[in-house]
């Protein structure tokens, strides 16, 4: 179950926690993202799996989540004699940051709208005046 906003604010969060917060990514996803950030060259899924000491299928699922979240990019490398393979590298951090900021702004606007609807529905409604005693 998702944490409440108050629980998230009380938690000591690192910047990598944004990956979890914005995109519900797992620890292995954060580890692989960090690995790709630290490397100078793109890596294949097999190389990633070896580096994080996980099965290839586990690394592949994590890479797919990172691709879907927009944190990494896939490139096709062609063999001269035919065939190809894919390598993965992180997207530009400034682009990722801008997208997270837009998402946060959209979320903030939506929450403001919902708070307004809540106030309209449950806020102080003018109570009929009690009859005056004579």
C-alpha positions in Angstrom: 0.0 0.0 0.0 1.2 3.5 -0.8 2.5 5.7 2.0 0.6 8.7 3.1 2.0 12.1 2.3 2.6 12.7 6.0 4.6 9.4 6.2 6.7 10.4 3.2 7.5 13.8 4.7 8.6 12.3 8.0 10.9 9.8 6.2 14.6 10.6 5.7 14.6 10.4 1.9 17.6 10.6 -0.5 17.2 12.1 -3.9 17.1 8.6 -5.4 13.9 8.1 -3.5 12.3 10.2 -6.1 12.5 7.2 -8.5 10.3 5.3 -6.0 8.1 8.2 -5.2 7.3 9.3 -8.8 7.4 6.0 -10.6 7.0 3.3 -8.0 10.4 1.8 -8.9 12.1 -0.9 -6.8 15.5 -1.0 -5.1 17.0 -3.0 -8.0 15.8 -0.3 -10.4 17.5 2.4 -8.4 20.7 0.2 -8.3 20.7 -0.3 -12.0 20.0 3.4 -12.7 23.0 4.2 -10.4 25.1 1.6 -12.2 24.3 3.1 -15.6 25.0 6.6 -14.3 28.4 5.5 -13.0 29.5 3.8 -16.2 31.0 5.7 -19.1 29.7 3.4 -21.7 26.2 1.9 -22.3 25.6 -1.7 -21.1 23.7 -4.7 -22.3 21.2 -6.5 -20.1 23.7 -9.3 -19.7 26.3 -6.9 -18.5 23.9 -5.2 -16.2 22.7 -8.5 -14.7 26.4 -9.5 -14.0 27.2 -6.2 -12.4 24.2 -6.3 -10.0 24.5 -10.0 -9.4 21.0 -10.9 -10.6 19.4 -13.2 -13.1 19.2 -11.8 -16.6 15.3 -11.9 -16.5 15.3 -9.9 -13.3 17.7 -7.3 -14.8 15.6 -7.2 -18.0 12.4 -6.5 -16.1 14.1 -3.7 -14.2 15.5 -2.2 -17.4 12.0 -2.3 -18.8 10.6 -0.4 -15.8 13.4 2.2 -16.1 12.7 2.6 -19.9 8.9 3.0 -19.2 9.6 5.6 -16.6 11.9 7.5 -19.0 15.0 7.3 -17.0 17.1 5.3 -19.5 17.3 5.0 -23.2 17.8 1.9 -25.5 20.1 2.0 -28.4 20.5 -0.7 -31.1 24.0 -1.7 -32.1 24.3 -3.5 -35.5 26.8 -6.2 -36.2 28.6 -5.8 -39.6 27.7 -9.4 -40.6 24.0 -8.9 -39.7 22.1 -9.0 -36.4 22.1 -6.5 -33.6 21.9 -6.1 -29.8 20.7 -3.4 -27.5 22.6 -1.3 -25.0 21.2 1.0 -22.3 22.3 4.3 -21.0 20.8 7.0 -18.7 18.9 9.9 -20.1 20.1 13.4 -19.5 19.5 14.3 -15.8 18.3 17.8 -16.7 15.6 16.3 -18.9 14.5 13.9 -16.2 14.5 16.7 -13.6 12.3 18.8 -15.9 9.8 16.0 -16.4 9.6 15.3 -12.6 9.0 19.0 -12.0 6.2 19.0 -14.5 4.7 15.9 -12.9 4.9 17.5 -9.5 3.3 20.7 -10.8 0.5 18.7 -12.4 0.0 16.7 -9.1 0.0 19.9 -7.1 -2.7 21.4 -9.3 -4.8 18.3 -9.1 -4.5 18.1 -5.3 -5.5 21.8 -5.1 -8.6 21.1 -7.2 -9.5 18.1 -5.0 -9.0 20.2 -1.8 -11.4 22.8 -3.3 -13.9 20.1 -4.1 -13.6 18.7 -0.6 -14.1 22.2 0.9 -17.1 22.8 -1.3 -18.7 19.5 -0.3 -17.9 19.4 3.4 -17.0 22.9 4.4 -19.0 25.1 6.6 -22.4 25.4 5.2 -24.5 28.2 6.4 -26.7 26.8 9.1 -30.3 28.0 9.4 -30.6 30.6 12.1 -32.1 29.3 15.3 -35.5 30.7 16.1 -35.3 33.7 18.4 -36.7 33.1 21.8 -39.3 35.6 23.0 
